Amino acid sequence: MNRINQKLEEDKKILSIYFTAGYPNLNDTVKILEQLENSGVDMVEIGLPFSDPLADGPTIQASSTEALNNGMTTEILFEQLKDVRKTVSIPLLIMGYFNPILQYGVERFCQKCAEIGIDGLIIPDLPIDVYKEDYQAIFEKYNLRNTFLITPQTSEERIREIDELSTGFIYMVSSASVTGAKNQFETETEQYFARIQKMQLKTPTIIGFGISNSETYQKAIQYSKGAIIGSAFVKHLKEKGVNEVKAFVESIRK
């Protein structure tokens, strides 16, 4: 069974962490993954840096720019991860934009992911219809879970379609804005969470964007299977370095 599905079947709420590969330093990627697993994180999204990250707020945009300046490429990321399964057992996803994947070659990219033990992909700018028509068979061939995003503006019809197509989890974006840490959720955001919860989707949802501390994490998991933290963790890496990962995770789960 795919590691993502195994994790989703566990009777616990999930904490997933996002960070940008090649940041703060080019060769930090595996060290960060190992520290996250040792700190009790359930799942990790490895960001493939891109020069024009449309959905990312200033913190993650800056980390992408720095990672690219450090020399991070798709090829280097795969090289860094080639032995990752010797030390890391939790589910790993690559999150990135479609352009670098298309340039690398979609099937070649998926094959490489399967070889090194990547469990899924999150590609915010890959339209669902294009995925179904051109790439679904490739993803399935390599046992990769493609994760679709929904927002407060996504229609019920589209959410139902995504639910039918999903084989892992649905990434529930907490707001219509870009990524970024928030200290608490607004009332309308909680109403959106409750609306999706009432739809009783077959696919588990995990909430991302705007989760930055214990309060927002605890609120999010009331309405979903788990929550994803990105900007707040990237900021923590910048300020504290890669040796203080455990302290960050403990502050979220306290």
KAMO-V786694 format. One record per helix or strand. SS is the DSSP state (A for helix, B for strand). FROM is the first residue (numbers start at 0). LEN is the number of residues. If there is no record, write none. Layout:
SS&FROM&LEN, SS&FROM&LEN
This chain:
A&2&7, B&13&7, A&25&13, B&42&5, A&57&13, A&73&8, A&83&3, B&90&5, A&97&7, A&105&11, B&119&3, A&127&14, B&144&3, B&148&2, A&155&10, B&168&5, B&180&2, A&186&12, B&203&5, B&209&2, A&213&10, B&225&4, A&230&10, A&241&12
